[in-house]
Structure formats: C-alpha cells, structure tokens
Amino acid sequence: MEQFLVCTGQSILLPGNHSPVPATIIVNKISGKITEVQARQCTRNDLPANLNVTTWVDAGNLVVLPGLVECVPFVIQICSSWLVTP
C-alpha cells in the first residue's frame, strides 16, 4: 500500500508564483515524488479518506520550497578532495 506525506502551510512557494501562498503538497513516500499540489491549506478532513497519510506536516507560516534538494553534504564531500591542508 502506498504511503503519503502531506505538507500544508500558509507560505508555500509554488511554480509561477512570485511569493509564497497557502497550499498543500502530497508526496508519495515510496517514490519520493510530489503527486499532487493543492493551492489551498488543507486539513486532514479535506483529503480523500482512502489516502494513506502516514506523515502530516503543518508548516504554519514557515516557508516551504517543494522540490528543493539539499545538496550541501554532497558538495562538502566533493570539495573536501580539493582542500589543501597545511
């Protein structure tokens, strides 16, 4: 059975918008892909009852950037081979 993470909040930066807006993002936890974006802040009751939501994140007013991948650990690993130590 598929499992989903839902992230909802007041300040989600969506494609085509210049500033954050209320929205809800649904992510398939197995594939890691965003499966749906709703341009409103949803509650659990707004989503289909058959949607297997295993993680619910209410970001409140924190800014959410869907699809942004943190690459810092990988960059540090690559750059560490370039560093010259005295």
The first five atom37 places (N, CA, C, CB, O) and aatype in JSON, in Angstrom:
{
  "aatype": [12, 6, 5, 13, 10, 19, 4, 16, 7, 5, 15, 9, 10, 10, 14, 7, 2, 8, 15, 14, 19, 14, 0, 16, 9, 9, 19, 2, 11, 9, 15, 7, 11, 9, 16, 6, 19, 5, 0, 1, 5, 4, 16, 1, 2, 3, 10, 14, 0, 2, 10, 2, 19, 16, 16, 17, 19, 3, 0, 7, 2, 10, 19, 19, 10, 14, 7, 10, 19, 6, 4, 19, 14, 13, 19, 9, 5, 9, 4, 15, 15, 17, 10, 19, 16, 14],
  "atom_mask": [
    [1, 1, 1, 1, 1],
    [1, 1, 1, 1, 1],
    [1, 1, 1, 1, 1],
    [1, 1, 1, 1, 1],
    [1, 1, 1, 1, 1],
    [1, 1, 1, 1, 1],
    [1, 1, 1, 1, 1],
    [1, 1, 1, 1, 1],
    [1, 1, 1, 0, 1],
    [1, 1, 1, 1, 1],
    [1, 1, 1, 1, 1],
    [1, 1, 1, 1, 1],
    [1, 1, 1, 1, 1],
    [1, 1, 1, 1, 1],
    [1, 1, 1, 1, 1],
    [1, 1, 1, 0, 1],
    [1, 1, 1, 1, 1],
    [1, 1, 1, 1, 1],
    [1, 1, 1, 1, 1],
    [1, 1, 1, 1, 1],
    [1, 1, 1, 1, 1],
    [1, 1, 1, 1, 1],
    [1, 1, 1, 1, 1],
    [1, 1, 1, 1, 1],
    [1, 1, 1, 1, 1],
    [1, 1, 1, 1, 1],
    [1, 1, 1, 1, 1],
    [1, 1, 1, 1, 1],
    [1, 1, 1, 1, 1],
    [1, 1, 1, 1, 1],
    [1, 1, 1, 1, 1],
    [1, 1, 1, 0, 1],
    [1, 1, 1, 1, 1],
    [1, 1, 1, 1, 1],
    [1, 1, 1, 1, 1],
    [1, 1, 1, 1, 1],
    [1, 1, 1, 1, 1],
    [1, 1, 1, 1, 1],
    [1, 1, 1, 1, 1],
    [1, 1, 1, 1, 1],
    [1, 1, 1, 1, 1],
    [1, 1, 1, 1, 1],
    [1, 1, 1, 1, 1],
    [1, 1, 1, 1, 1],
    [1, 1, 1, 1, 1],
    [1, 1, 1, 1, 1],
    [1, 1, 1, 1, 1],
    [1, 1, 1, 1, 1],
    [1, 1, 1, 1, 1],
    [1, 1, 1, 1, 1],
    [1, 1, 1, 1, 1],
    [1, 1, 1, 1, 1],
    [1, 1, 1, 1, 1],
    [1, 1, 1, 1, 1],
    [1, 1, 1, 1, 1],
    [1, 1, 1, 1, 1],
    [1, 1, 1, 1, 1],
    [1, 1, 1, 1, 1],
    [1, 1, 1, 1, 1],
    [1, 1, 1, 0, 1],
    [1, 1, 1, 1, 1],
    [1, 1, 1, 1, 1],
    [1, 1, 1, 1, 1],
    [1, 1, 1, 1, 1],
    [1, 1, 1, 1, 1],
    [1, 1, 1, 1, 1],
    [1, 1, 1, 0, 1],
    [1, 1, 1, 1, 1],
    [1, 1, 1, 1, 1],
    [1, 1, 1, 1, 1],
    [1, 1, 1, 1, 1],
    [1, 1, 1, 1, 1],
    [1, 1, 1, 1, 1],
    [1, 1, 1, 1, 1],
    [1, 1, 1, 1, 1],
    [1, 1, 1, 1, 1],
    [1, 1, 1, 1, 1],
    [1, 1, 1, 1, 1],
    [1, 1, 1, 1, 1],
    [1, 1, 1, 1, 1],
    [1, 1, 1, 1, 1],
    [1, 1, 1, 1, 1],
    [1, 1, 1, 1, 1],
    [1, 1, 1, 1, 1],
    [1, 1, 1, 1, 1],
    [1, 1, 1, 1, 1]
  ],
  "atom_positions": [
    [[0.84, -1.18, 0.0], [0.0, 0.0, 0.0], [0.89, 1.25, 0.0], [-0.96, -0.01, 1.22], [1.86, 1.34, 0.75]],
    [[0.54, 2.18, -0.83], [1.31, 3.43, -0.92], [1.12, 4.25, 0.36], [0.89, 4.26, -2.16], [0.05, 4.24, 0.98]],
    [[2.18, 4.96, 0.73], [2.15, 5.83, 1.89], [2.45, 7.25, 1.43], [3.17, 5.37, 2.98], [3.26, 7.47, 0.53]],
    [[1.78, 8.21, 2.06], [1.93, 9.59, 1.64], [2.31, 10.51, 2.79], [0.64, 10.08, 1.0], [1.88, 10.32, 3.93]],
    [[3.12, 11.5, 2.47], [3.46, 12.59, 3.37], [2.68, 13.8, 2.87], [5.01, 12.86, 3.42], [2.69, 14.09, 1.67]],
    [[2.03, 14.49, 3.77], [1.3, 15.71, 3.41], [1.94, 16.87, 4.14], [-0.23, 15.59, 3.77], [2.14, 16.83, 5.36]],
    [[2.27, 17.91, 3.39], [2.81, 19.14, 3.96], [1.87, 20.28, 3.59], [4.28, 19.43, 3.44], [1.61, 20.52, 2.41]],
    [[1.37, 20.95, 4.59], [0.45, 22.04, 4.35], [0.93, 23.28, 5.1], [-0.98, 21.65, 4.78], [1.56, 23.16, 6.15]],
    [[0.62, 24.44, 4.58], [1.06, 25.66, 5.25], [0.57, 26.92, 4.55], [0.0, 0.0, 0.0], [-0.06, 26.85, 3.5]],
    [[0.86, 28.04, 5.16], [0.45, 29.35, 4.65], [1.46, 29.96, 3.69], [0.21, 30.3, 5.79], [1.13, 30.9, 2.96]],
    [[2.71, 29.44, 3.68], [3.77, 30.08, 2.9], [4.53, 29.07, 2.05], [4.74, 30.82, 3.83], [5.69, 28.77, 2.32]],
    [[3.87, 28.56, 1.04], [4.49, 27.58, 0.15], [4.75, 28.23, -1.2], [3.6, 26.31, -0.01], [3.84, 28.8, -1.81]],
    [[5.99, 28.16, -1.64], [6.37, 28.78, -2.91], [6.12, 27.81, -4.05], [7.86, 29.23, -2.88], [6.82, 26.81, -4.19]],
    [[5.11, 28.11, -4.85], [4.72, 27.24, -5.95], [5.22, 27.81, -7.29], [3.2, 27.07, -5.98], [5.4, 29.02, -7.41]],
    [[5.44, 26.95, -8.27], [5.86, 27.44, -9.59], [4.85, 28.45, -10.14], [6.01, 26.26, -10.58], [3.64, 28.25, -10.04]],
    [[5.37, 29.52, -10.71], [4.51, 30.55, -11.3], [4.11, 31.64, -10.33], [0.0, 0.0, 0.0], [3.51, 32.63, -10.74]],
    [[4.42, 31.46, -9.06], [4.1, 32.49, -8.07], [5.38, 33.2, -7.66], [3.39, 31.87, -6.83], [6.44, 32.58, -7.54]],
    [[5.28, 34.49, -7.44], [6.45, 35.27, -7.03], [6.59, 35.36, -5.52], [6.37, 36.68, -7.61], [7.63, 35.79, -5.01]],
    [[5.56, 34.95, -4.81], [5.63, 34.96, -3.35], [4.9, 33.72, -2.83], [5.0, 36.27, -2.76], [4.06, 33.16, -3.54]],
    [[5.2, 33.29, -1.61], [4.55, 32.11, -1.05], [3.04, 32.29, -0.89], [5.16, 31.77, 0.29], [2.56, 33.39, -0.64]],
    [[2.32, 31.18, -1.03], [0.86, 31.18, -0.93], [0.43, 29.99, -0.06], [0.2, 31.1, -2.34], [1.2, 29.05, 0.13]],
    [[-0.8, 30.02, 0.47], [-1.3, 28.85, 1.18], [-1.42, 27.68, 0.19], [-2.69, 29.15, 1.85], [-1.91, 27.85, -0.93]],
    [[-0.95, 26.5, 0.6], [-1.01, 25.34, -0.29], [-0.81, 24.06, 0.51], [0.05, 25.45, -1.4], [-0.45, 24.08, 1.69]],
    [[-1.05, 22.95, -0.17], [-0.85, 21.62, 0.39], [-0.14, 20.78, -0.65], [-2.19, 20.96, 0.82], [-0.52, 20.77, -1.82]],
    [[0.9, 20.07, -0.21], [1.69, 19.22, -1.1], [1.56, 17.78, -0.63], [3.2, 19.67, -1.14], [1.7, 17.49, 0.56]],
    [[1.29, 16.88, -1.55], [1.17, 15.45, -1.23], [2.33, 14.73, -1.9], [-0.22, 14.86, -1.68], [2.52, 14.84, -3.11]],
    [[3.11, 13.98, -1.1], [4.31, 13.3, -1.59], [4.17, 11.81, -1.36], [5.58, 13.85, -0.89], [3.8, 11.37, -0.27]],
    [[4.46, 11.01, -2.4], [4.5, 9.56, -2.27], [5.78, 9.22, -1.54], [4.42, 8.84, -3.68], [6.87, 9.5, -2.04]],
    [[5.68, 8.62, -0.36], [6.87, 8.35, 0.46], [7.75, 7.26, -0.14], [6.45, 7.95, 1.86], [8.95, 7.22, 0.15]],
    [[7.19, 6.39, -0.96], [7.99, 5.32, -1.56], [8.83, 5.85, -2.7], [7.08, 4.18, -2.05], [10.03, 5.55, -2.78]],
    [[8.22, 6.63, -3.6], [8.97, 7.15, -4.75], [9.67, 8.47, -4.43], [8.02, 7.36, -5.94], [10.63, 8.84, -5.1]],
    [[9.19, 9.19, -3.41], [9.75, 10.49, -3.07], [9.28, 11.59, -3.99], [0.0, 0.0, 0.0], [9.8, 12.71, -3.94]],
    [[8.3, 11.29, -4.83], [7.82, 12.29, -5.81], [6.57, 12.99, -5.32], [7.55, 11.62, -7.15], [5.72, 12.41, -4.64]],
    [[6.47, 14.27, -5.68], [5.26, 15.04, -5.4], [4.17, 14.51, -6.32], [5.49, 16.59, -5.6], [4.33, 14.49, -7.54]],
    [[3.06, 14.07, -5.73], [1.98, 13.51, -6.54], [0.84, 14.49, -6.77], [1.43, 12.28, -5.88], [0.08, 14.37, -7.73]],
    [[0.73, 15.48, -5.87], [-0.35, 16.46, -6.02], [-0.02, 17.73, -5.27], [-1.69, 15.88, -5.52], [0.62, 17.69, -4.21]],
    [[-0.45, 18.85, -5.81], [-0.32, 20.14, -5.14], [-1.69, 20.81, -5.19], [0.78, 21.04, -5.81], [-2.28, 20.95, -6.26]],
    [[-2.18, 21.21, -4.04], [-3.45, 21.92, -3.98], [-3.15, 23.36, -3.54], [-4.46, 21.22, -2.99], [-2.42, 23.58, -2.58]],
    [[-3.73, 24.31, -4.24], [-3.47, 25.73, -3.98], [-4.33, 26.26, -2.84], [-3.71, 26.56, -5.24], [-4.98, 27.29, -2.97]],
    [[-4.33, 25.52, -1.74], [-5.02, 25.95, -0.51], [-4.47, 25.12, 0.64], [-6.58, 25.79, -0.64], [-3.96, 24.02, 0.43]],
    [[-4.58, 25.66, 1.83], [-4.13, 24.92, 3.0], [-5.25, 23.96, 3.42], [-3.76, 25.89, 4.17], [-6.33, 24.39, 3.8]],
    [[-4.96, 22.68, 3.33], [-5.96, 21.65, 3.63], [-5.86, 21.18, 5.07], [-5.8, 20.45, 2.68], [-4.82, 21.33, 5.72]],
    [[-6.95, 20.62, 5.54], [-6.96, 19.89, 6.81], [-7.05, 18.41, 6.46], [-8.15, 20.34, 7.75], [-7.27, 18.05, 5.3]],
    [[-6.9, 17.56, 7.45], [-6.99, 16.11, 7.21], [-8.35, 15.74, 6.62], [-6.74, 15.32, 8.51], [-8.45, 14.82, 5.81]],
    [[-9.39, 16.45, 7.03], [-10.75, 16.15, 6.55], [-10.96, 16.55, 5.09], [-11.77, 16.85, 7.41], [-11.91, 16.08, 4.46]],
    [[-10.09, 17.4, 4.55], [-10.21, 17.83, 3.15], [-9.69, 16.79, 2.17], [-9.47, 19.13, 2.95], [-10.02, 16.83, 0.98]],
    [[-8.89, 15.86, 2.65], [-8.26, 14.87, 1.77], [-9.12, 13.61, 1.69], [-6.85, 14.52, 2.26], [-9.89, 13.32, 2.61]],
    [[-8.99, 12.84, 0.59], [-9.77, 11.61, 0.46], [-9.5, 10.65, 1.62], [-9.47, 10.93, -0.87], [-8.36, 10.51, 2.05]],
    [[-10.53, 9.98, 2.11], [-10.39, 9.06, 3.24], [-9.49, 7.87, 2.91], [-11.77, 8.56, 3.68], [-8.87, 7.29, 3.8]],
    [[-9.42, 7.51, 1.62], [-8.61, 6.35, 1.23], [-7.14, 6.69, 1.01], [-9.18, 5.73, -0.03], [-6.36, 5.8, 0.68]],
    [[-6.76, 7.95, 1.18], [-5.36, 8.35, 1.04], [-4.61, 7.96, 2.31], [-5.24, 9.9, 0.76], [-4.92, 8.45, 3.4]],
    [[-3.63, 7.07, 2.18], [-2.89, 6.54, 3.32], [-1.82, 7.54, 3.77], [-2.24, 5.17, 2.97], [-0.65, 7.41, 3.42]],
    [[-2.25, 8.54, 4.55], [-1.33, 9.58, 5.03], [-0.66, 9.07, 6.3], [-2.09, 10.94, 5.29], [-1.3, 8.88, 7.33]],
    [[0.66, 8.84, 6.21], [1.41, 8.36, 7.37], [2.19, 9.47, 8.05], [2.36, 7.25, 6.95], [2.59, 9.33, 9.21]],
    [[2.41, 10.58, 7.34], [3.11, 11.72, 7.94], [2.38, 13.0, 7.55], [4.6, 11.77, 7.47], [2.11, 13.26, 6.38]],
    [[2.07, 13.8, 8.57], [1.37, 15.08, 8.34], [2.26, 16.19, 8.89], [-0.05, 15.11, 9.04], [2.65, 16.17, 10.06]],
    [[2.6, 17.17, 8.04], [3.42, 18.3, 8.45], [2.62, 19.58, 8.25], [4.77, 18.34, 7.65], [2.23, 19.91, 7.14]],
    [[2.39, 20.29, 9.34], [1.76, 21.6, 9.25], [2.87, 22.63, 9.44], [0.59, 21.79, 10.32], [3.33, 22.86, 10.56]],
    [[3.3, 23.23, 8.34], [4.43, 24.16, 8.37], [4.03, 25.54, 8.89], [5.02, 24.3, 6.98], [4.89, 26.39, 9.1]],
    [[2.75, 25.76, 9.1], [2.3, 27.05, 9.61], [2.73, 28.18, 8.69], [0.0, 0.0, 0.0], [2.4, 28.17, 7.5]],
    [[3.46, 29.16, 9.22], [3.94, 30.29, 8.42], [5.37, 30.11, 7.92], [3.84, 31.56, 9.22], [5.92, 31.01, 7.29]],
    [[5.98, 28.96, 8.21], [7.33, 28.7, 7.7], [7.29, 28.56, 6.18], [7.93, 27.43, 8.35], [6.33, 28.01, 5.64]],
    [[8.3, 29.04, 5.49], [8.33, 28.96, 4.03], [8.75, 27.56, 3.6], [9.3, 30.02, 3.44], [9.74, 27.02, 4.1]],
    [[7.99, 26.98, 2.68], [8.27, 25.65, 2.14], [8.61, 25.79, 0.67], [7.05, 24.68, 2.35], [7.89, 26.47, -0.08]],
    [[9.71, 25.16, 0.25], [10.14, 25.18, -1.15], [10.05, 23.76, -1.7], [11.6, 25.75, -1.29], [11.04, 23.02, -1.64]],
    [[8.91, 23.35, -2.24], [8.77, 21.97, -2.72], [9.74, 21.67, -3.85], [7.34, 21.71, -3.17], [9.91, 22.47, -4.77]],
    [[10.35, 20.5, -3.77], [11.26, 20.08, -4.83], [12.69, 20.51, -4.62], [0.0, 0.0, 0.0], [13.58, 20.06, -5.35]],
    [[12.96, 21.38, -3.64], [14.32, 21.82, -3.38], [15.08, 20.68, -2.71], [14.35, 23.1, -2.48], [14.63, 20.14, -1.69]],
    [[16.2, 20.32, -3.26], [17.0, 19.22, -2.74], [18.22, 19.79, -2.03], [17.43, 18.24, -3.87], [18.94, 20.62, -2.59]],
    [[18.45, 19.34, -0.81], [19.62, 19.81, -0.07], [20.84, 19.05, -0.57], [19.43, 19.62, 1.47], [20.92, 17.82, -0.45]],
    [[21.78, 19.78, -1.12], [22.97, 19.14, -1.69], [24.23, 19.43, -0.89], [23.16, 19.59, -3.11], [25.31, 19.01, -1.3]],
    [[24.13, 20.13, 0.22], [25.31, 20.53, 0.98], [26.21, 19.36, 1.34], [24.89, 21.25, 2.23], [27.42, 19.45, 1.13]],
    [[25.69, 18.23, 1.89], [26.6, 17.13, 2.23], [27.38, 16.61, 1.03], [25.83, 15.99, 2.86], [28.54, 16.22, 1.16]],
    [[26.75, 16.58, -0.14], [27.42, 16.08, -1.33], [28.48, 17.05, -1.82], [26.4, 15.82, -2.44], [29.56, 16.64, -2.25]],
    [[28.18, 18.35, -1.75], [29.15, 19.36, -2.17], [30.36, 19.33, -1.24], [28.51, 20.77, -2.17], [31.5, 19.43, -1.69]],
    [[30.11, 19.2, 0.06], [31.22, 19.15, 1.01], [32.09, 17.92, 0.73], [30.69, 19.11, 2.46], [33.32, 18.01, 0.77]],
    [[31.47, 16.8, 0.44], [32.23, 15.58, 0.17], [33.09, 15.76, -1.09], [31.28, 14.38, 0.0], [34.25, 15.36, -1.1]],
    [[32.54, 16.34, -2.13], [33.28, 16.55, -3.37], [34.39, 17.58, -3.17], [32.33, 17.01, -4.5], [35.52, 17.38, -3.62]],
    [[34.06, 18.68, -2.5], [35.03, 19.76, -2.31], [36.15, 19.39, -1.35], [34.33, 21.01, -1.82], [37.24, 19.96, -1.42]],
    [[35.91, 18.45, -0.45], [36.94, 18.1, 0.52], [38.19, 17.53, -0.16], [36.4, 17.1, 1.53], [39.29, 17.63, 0.39]],
    [[38.01, 16.94, -1.34], [39.17, 16.41, -2.05], [40.0, 17.55, -2.67], [38.72, 15.41, -3.14], [41.16, 17.35, -3.03]],
    [[39.38, 18.76, -2.81], [40.09, 19.9, -3.38], [40.84, 20.69, -2.32], [39.13, 20.8, -4.1], [41.75, 21.46, -2.64]],
    [[40.44, 20.51, -1.06], [41.04, 21.32, 0.0], [42.5, 20.93, 0.22], [40.24, 21.16, 1.31], [42.87, 19.76, 0.18]],
    [[43.28, 21.93, 0.45], [44.7, 21.71, 0.74], [44.91, 22.02, 2.21], [45.64, 22.6, -0.17], [44.62, 23.13, 2.66]],
    [[45.4, 21.06, 2.94], [45.66, 21.3, 4.36], [47.14, 21.55, 4.57], [45.18, 20.1, 5.22], [47.98, 20.91, 3.94]],
    [[47.47, 22.49, 5.44], [48.88, 22.83, 5.66], [49.64, 21.73, 6.38], [48.99, 24.13, 6.46], [50.83, 21.86, 6.64]]
  ]
}
